[in-house]
Amino acid sequence: MIDAVFRQFGEDARWAGGDVVRVRRKVLDSMDDVAELNLISRREELRVRQSEVASPARGDVVALVDADGVATGEEWTVSGEPVLDRNRVWHMPFRVTAEAGV
């Protein structure tokens, strides 16, 4: 099931200058109550299967590639510690370091 999700919804990316892997970006919303205010915060995380990247690390650069393996110009940098879930998928915060066409 996990492999099918990555196949269907993932994007090809070159991980840390190495192999092309399949990654997923996920937007997560959380609600926090501060005093009498309900605040909604949004964050994005990057996901990659452990079978493709054994040990991602803070500072790894991930570059999106097209179907031919050519960089699109969009790059992200892992900005926090990766966490491995029970399905063997790494979850990690990232920041955009280059945008396509900019």
C-alpha positions in Angstrom: 0.0 0.0 0.0 2.8 2.5 0.9 4.6 1.8 -2.4 1.4 2.4 -4.3 0.9 5.8 -2.5 4.4 6.9 -3.4 4.0 5.7 -7.0 0.7 7.6 -7.4 1.3 10.8 -5.4 5.1 11.0 -5.1 7.6 13.1 -7.0 11.0 12.1 -8.4 13.9 13.7 -6.6 17.7 13.4 -6.4 18.6 12.8 -2.8 21.9 14.5 -1.6 23.4 14.4 -5.1 22.9 10.6 -5.3 20.2 8.4 -6.6 16.8 9.4 -7.8 14.1 8.5 -5.2 10.4 9.0 -4.8 9.4 11.6 -2.2 6.1 13.0 -1.0 5.4 16.5 0.4 2.7 16.6 3.1 1.0 19.7 4.5 0.0 19.3 8.1 -2.4 21.6 10.0 -2.5 21.7 13.8 -4.9 23.6 16.1 -3.6 25.3 19.2 -5.6 27.1 21.9 -3.9 30.2 23.2 -6.0 32.0 25.9 -9.4 32.2 24.1 -7.9 32.1 20.6 -7.9 29.1 18.3 -4.8 29.2 16.2 -4.2 27.0 13.2 -0.6 26.5 12.2 0.5 24.9 9.0 3.8 23.1 8.3 5.1 20.9 5.5 7.1 17.8 5.8 9.0 15.7 3.4 8.5 11.9 3.3 10.7 9.2 1.8 10.8 5.4 2.2 13.6 3.9 4.2 14.1 1.4 1.3 15.2 4.3 -0.9 17.1 6.5 1.7 18.5 4.5 4.6 19.4 7.4 6.8 18.4 10.9 5.8 20.1 13.7 7.8 19.6 17.4 8.6 21.2 19.4 5.9 20.6 16.9 3.0 19.7 18.6 -0.2 16.8 17.2 -2.2 16.4 18.3 -5.9 13.2 17.6 -7.9 13.9 16.0 -11.2 11.7 15.5 -14.3 10.9 12.2 -16.0 14.3 12.2 -17.7 16.2 12.8 -14.4 17.0 16.4 -15.2 16.8 18.9 -12.3 13.8 21.2 -12.4 15.5 23.9 -10.3 13.4 23.2 -7.2 15.5 22.2 -4.2 14.7 21.6 -0.5 17.0 21.2 2.5 16.1 18.9 5.4 15.8 21.3 8.3 15.2 19.0 11.2 15.7 15.5 12.5 14.1 12.8 10.4 11.7 10.4 12.3 11.0 6.9 11.0 7.4 5.7 11.4 6.2 2.1 11.8 5.7 1.8 8.0 9.4 2.5 7.4 8.7 6.0 6.0 10.9 8.9 7.1 9.2 12.2 8.0 11.2 15.4 8.2 10.8 19.1 8.1 12.3 20.9 5.2 12.8 24.4 3.8 12.8 25.5 0.2 16.3 26.5 -0.9 15.6 27.1 -4.6 12.4 27.4 -6.6 11.9 26.3 -10.2 12.0 29.2 -12.7 13.4 31.7 -10.1 
